[in-house]
Amino acid sequence: MVEVAQVENLVNHLGELTIGAAMSGVTPPRWGNRSGDFVPQGVYRAAGDDEWLAVSVRSDAEWSALVATIGDERLARPEWATAAGRRAGHDEIDELLTAWVSARPPMDAAAVLQAAGVPAGPVLDEAAALSDPHLHERGFFVLLEHPSARSEEHTSELQSHSFIS
């Protein structure tokens, strides 16, 4: 059994917010899947059963690429050309982006957006992550041997996903 305090793990990823709150005494806003810096940013329902796509637009250039790729003229509003304008319209942008994403499998939508230079990726469950060729090519999963743990069952499971030969 391994016990890890979640707050100790999470605090490493929230440094700016943690220090800012500690120094100012002001509680930061709740962003959910959104960001104070990037807009739009979120996780959008894709085609399929419980399928999702994460998208994070970090610049005006990426926004232009997203608008051109999706091809929905409603996204081309002049006030949304800047991050501040998009932040004000985030809810409406989310609705339009969800409409586009929900008609596509997440891998397909991610590939189209990535090809246009827009950061996007499918949200993978364990089975999808284990069978993902990209993660395999990068050596993400490593089979380890342990003297007191049996590994035959896990080895055959990994072999069934063709990660090891």
C-alpha positions as CSV (number, residue, x, y, z in Angstrom):
1,M,0.0,0.0,0.0
2,V,1.2,3.5,-0.8
3,E,-0.4,6.5,0.9
4,V,0.2,9.9,-0.5
5,A,-1.4,13.1,0.7
6,Q,-3.2,14.6,-2.3
7,V,-2.5,18.2,-1.1
8,E,1.3,17.6,-1.1
9,N,1.1,16.3,-4.7
10,L,-1.2,19.0,-5.9
11,V,0.6,22.0,-4.3
12,N,3.6,21.4,-6.5
13,H,1.4,22.2,-9.5
14,L,-0.2,25.3,-8.0
15,G,2.9,27.2,-7.0
16,E,1.8,30.6,-8.3
17,L,-1.6,30.4,-6.8
18,T,-0.4,29.1,-3.5
19,I,2.3,31.7,-3.0
20,G,0.0,34.5,-4.3
21,A,-2.7,33.5,-1.8
22,A,-0.2,33.2,1.0
23,M,1.3,36.6,0.3
24,S,-1.9,38.5,-0.4
25,G,-4.4,36.8,1.7
26,V,-6.8,36.7,-1.2
27,T,-8.3,33.4,-2.2
28,P,-7.8,32.8,-5.9
29,P,-10.9,32.2,-8.1
30,R,-12.1,28.7,-9.0
31,W,-11.3,28.1,-12.6
32,G,-12.4,24.6,-13.1
33,N,-10.9,23.5,-16.4
34,R,-10.3,27.1,-17.4
35,S,-7.2,29.1,-17.1
36,G,-6.5,32.7,-16.1
37,D,-4.0,32.9,-18.9
38,F,-5.3,30.8,-21.8
39,V,-8.7,31.1,-23.4
40,P,-10.5,29.1,-24.5
41,Q,-9.3,26.3,-22.3
42,G,-11.4,23.3,-21.3
43,V,-12.4,19.7,-21.7
44,Y,-15.1,19.3,-24.3
45,R,-17.5,16.3,-24.9
46,A,-16.6,14.5,-28.1
47,A,-18.5,11.9,-30.1
48,G,-18.8,8.6,-28.4
49,D,-19.6,7.3,-25.0
50,D,-17.9,9.4,-22.3
51,E,-15.3,10.7,-24.8
52,W,-13.6,14.0,-24.2
53,L,-11.1,16.4,-25.8
54,A,-8.8,18.9,-24.0
55,V,-8.1,22.2,-25.8
56,S,-6.0,25.1,-24.6
57,V,-5.5,28.2,-26.8
58,R,-2.4,30.0,-25.6
59,S,-2.2,32.9,-28.0
60,D,-4.1,35.0,-30.5
61,A,-2.3,33.1,-33.3
62,E,-3.6,29.8,-32.0
63,W,-7.1,31.3,-31.7
64,S,-6.9,32.3,-35.4
65,A,-5.9,28.8,-36.3
66,L,-8.7,27.3,-34.2
67,V,-11.3,29.6,-35.9
68,A,-10.0,28.8,-39.4
69,T,-9.9,25.0,-38.6
70,I,-13.4,24.9,-37.2
71,G,-14.8,27.1,-39.9
72,D,-17.7,28.5,-37.8
73,E,-18.0,32.2,-38.7
74,R,-19.7,32.8,-35.3
75,L,-16.2,32.4,-33.8
76,A,-14.7,35.1,-35.9
77,R,-16.0,38.0,-33.8
78,P,-13.6,40.9,-33.7
79,E,-14.0,41.1,-29.9
80,W,-12.7,37.6,-29.6
81,A,-9.4,38.3,-31.4
82,T,-7.8,39.0,-28.0
83,A,-7.5,36.9,-24.9
84,A,-9.4,39.5,-22.9
85,G,-12.3,39.5,-25.4
86,R,-12.3,35.7,-25.4
87,R,-12.3,35.5,-21.6
88,A,-15.5,37.7,-21.6
89,G,-17.1,35.4,-24.2
90,H,-15.7,32.1,-22.8
91,D,-19.2,30.5,-22.2
92,E,-20.4,31.2,-25.7
93,I,-17.1,30.1,-27.2
94,D,-17.4,26.8,-25.1
95,E,-20.8,26.2,-26.6
96,L,-19.6,26.7,-30.2
97,L,-16.5,24.6,-29.6
98,T,-18.5,21.8,-27.9
99,A,-20.8,21.7,-31.0
100,W,-17.8,21.1,-33.3
101,V,-16.0,18.7,-31.0
102,S,-19.1,16.6,-30.2
103,A,-19.5,15.6,-33.8
104,R,-16.0,14.0,-33.9
105,P,-14.2,11.2,-32.2
106,P,-11.6,12.8,-29.8
107,M,-8.6,11.4,-31.6
108,D,-9.8,12.8,-35.0
109,A,-10.6,16.2,-33.5
110,A,-7.2,16.3,-31.8
111,A,-5.3,15.4,-35.0
112,V,-7.1,18.1,-36.9
113,L,-6.5,20.8,-34.3
114,Q,-2.9,19.7,-33.7
115,A,-2.2,19.8,-37.5
116,A,-3.4,23.5,-37.4
117,G,-1.1,24.3,-34.4
118,V,-3.8,24.3,-31.7
119,P,-2.9,22.4,-28.5
120,A,-5.5,19.6,-28.1
121,G,-5.5,16.0,-27.0
122,P,-8.0,13.3,-26.2
123,V,-8.7,12.5,-22.5
124,L,-7.7,8.8,-22.3
125,D,-9.0,6.2,-19.8
126,E,-6.6,3.5,-18.7
127,A,-7.3,1.1,-21.6
128,A,-6.9,3.8,-24.2
129,A,-3.7,5.1,-22.6
130,L,-2.3,1.5,-22.5
131,S,-3.0,1.0,-26.2
132,D,-2.0,4.5,-27.4
133,P,0.8,4.2,-30.0
134,H,2.2,7.6,-29.1
135,L,2.7,6.8,-25.5
136,H,4.2,3.4,-26.5
137,E,6.7,5.1,-28.9
138,R,7.8,7.4,-26.2
139,G,8.4,4.6,-23.7
140,F,5.8,5.9,-21.3
141,F,5.0,2.4,-19.9
142,V,7.9,0.5,-18.5
143,L,7.7,-3.1,-17.3
144,L,9.5,-3.5,-14.0
145,E,10.4,-6.7,-12.2
146,H,10.2,-6.9,-8.4
147,P,11.5,-9.8,-6.3
148,S,8.4,-10.2,-4.2
149,A,5.8,-9.4,-6.8
150,R,4.7,-11.8,-9.5
151,S,4.8,-10.2,-12.9
152,E,3.6,-13.0,-15.3
153,E,0.0,-11.8,-15.2
154,H,1.0,-8.2,-16.0
155,T,3.5,-9.3,-18.6
156,S,0.8,-11.3,-20.5
157,E,-1.6,-8.3,-20.2
158,L,1.0,-5.9,-21.6
159,Q,1.9,-8.4,-24.4
160,S,-1.8,-8.5,-25.4
161,H,-1.5,-4.8,-26.0
162,S,1.7,-5.5,-28.0
163,F,3.9,-3.2,-25.9
164,I,6.4,-5.9,-25.3
165,S,7.5,-8.8,-27.4
